[in-house]
Amino acid sequence: MKKEFFDSCAEKWGSPNEEKLELIKQNILPLLELKKGERVLDACCGTGVLIPLLKDAGAKITGIDYSEKMIEKAEERYGESARFIAGNVEDIPFKNESFDKIIMHNSFPHIDGKKKMFAQCYRTLKSGGIFLISHDMSRKDTDEHHKKCHHSVSSDMLPSNKEITLFAASSGFETIEILDEESFFAIVCRK
Ligand SMILES: C[S@@+](CC[C@H](N)C(=O)[O-])C[C@H]1O[C@@H](n2cnc3c(N)ncnc32)[C@H](O)[C@@H]1O
């Protein structure tokens, strides 16, 4: 049901406006501490809105999304800059320690199996790697935004900080930092 909804969005899925792009560049991407040549998984990549920014930072990018339609669009737009795969982040089809960094942008509330997803991100991250969950709105605005969306995603709310910490810590993450700012929300998990 939810996947079908995202499939139906793919054709018209827009890129962030200039203001959001600047916010992502200035406040969100630095949390990934990206170094040139690092392998980055864009988890729930959609049509690949983050790809140009990650490419500019010199990353080797893989995008994964369970919506084949989103992946088709991502291939069309950014196939030369990244490799894309249709797949579920609850069962990531890559070997242990494949990535230096993982970013999941504007997607976390939509993941049904959050515990499985955290465990998979932990497994596929290298030791010392960072898993960043980000939203280009505050916690409150993210939840309000989803309440107004299509009924298949309108009850997808961010978990409490306590629940988030429990998910991440029980998967093995060493440190978990939650940033609940006015203009963005981020969870930085370090393996
Ligand atoms: C709101 S969109 C955000 C897409 C992109 N990150 C962006 O910022 O434009 C959420 C994405 O999460 C994907 N998604 C949701 N649950 C997923 C899962 N379990 N595995 C893989 N992708 C998933 C959807 O298909 C959709 O493309």
The ligand as a Tripos MOL2 file, in Angstrom:
@<TRIPOS>MOLECULE
LIG
   27    29     1     0     0
SMALL
NO_CHARGES

@<TRIPOS>ATOM
      1 C1          9.5160   10.7900    1.3970 C.3       1 LIG1
      2 S1         10.4590    9.8050    0.2800 S.3       1 LIG1
      3 C2         12.0720   10.5440    0.3800 C.3       1 LIG1
      4 C3         12.9440   10.1990   -0.7790 C.3       1 LIG1
      5 C4         14.3000   10.9140   -0.8150 C.3       1 LIG1
      6 N1         15.1570   10.5070    0.2800 N.3       1 LIG1
      7 C5         14.1180   12.4130   -0.8230 C.2       1 LIG1
      8 O1         14.5400   13.0820    0.1320 O.co2     1 LIG1
      9 O2         13.5420   12.9220   -1.8040 O.co2     1 LIG1
     10 C6         10.5880    8.2980    1.1900 C.3       1 LIG1
     11 C7         11.2260    7.1640    0.3740 C.3       1 LIG1
     12 O3         11.4110    6.0500    1.2240 O.3       1 LIG1
     13 C8         11.2030    4.8770    0.4530 C.3       1 LIG1
     14 N2         10.9870    3.7670    1.3990 N.ar      1 LIG1
     15 C9         10.0600    3.6940    2.3860 C.ar      1 LIG1
     16 N3         10.2030    2.5420    3.0730 N.ar      1 LIG1
     17 C10        11.2600    1.8920    2.5230 C.ar      1 LIG1
     18 C11        11.9100    0.6710    2.8070 C.ar      1 LIG1
     19 N4         11.4970   -0.1260    3.8070 N.pl3     1 LIG1
     20 N5         12.9730    0.2970    2.0510 N.ar      1 LIG1
     21 C12        13.3960    1.0900    1.0390 C.ar      1 LIG1
     22 N6         12.8130    2.2620    0.7140 N.ar      1 LIG1
     23 C13        11.7600    2.6670    1.4540 C.ar      1 LIG1
     24 C14        10.0280    5.2410   -0.4390 C.3       1 LIG1
     25 O4          9.9040    4.4230   -1.5620 O.3       1 LIG1
     26 C15        10.3610    6.6950   -0.7970 C.3       1 LIG1
     27 O5         11.0910    6.7940   -1.9900 O.3       1 LIG1
@<TRIPOS>BOND
     1     1     2 1
     2     2     3 1
     3     2    10 1
     4     3     4 1
     5     4     5 1
     6     5     6 1
     7     5     7 1
     8     7     8 2
     9     7     9 1
    10    10    11 1
    11    11    12 1
    12    11    26 1
    13    12    13 1
    14    13    14 1
    15    13    24 1
    16    14    15 ar
    17    14    23 ar
    18    15    16 ar
    19    16    17 ar
    20    17    18 ar
    21    17    23 ar
    22    18    19 1
    23    18    20 ar
    24    20    21 ar
    25    21    22 ar
    26    22    23 ar
    27    24    25 1
    28    24    26 1
    29    26    27 1
@<TRIPOS>SUBSTRUCTURE
     1 LIG1         1 GROUP 0 **** ****
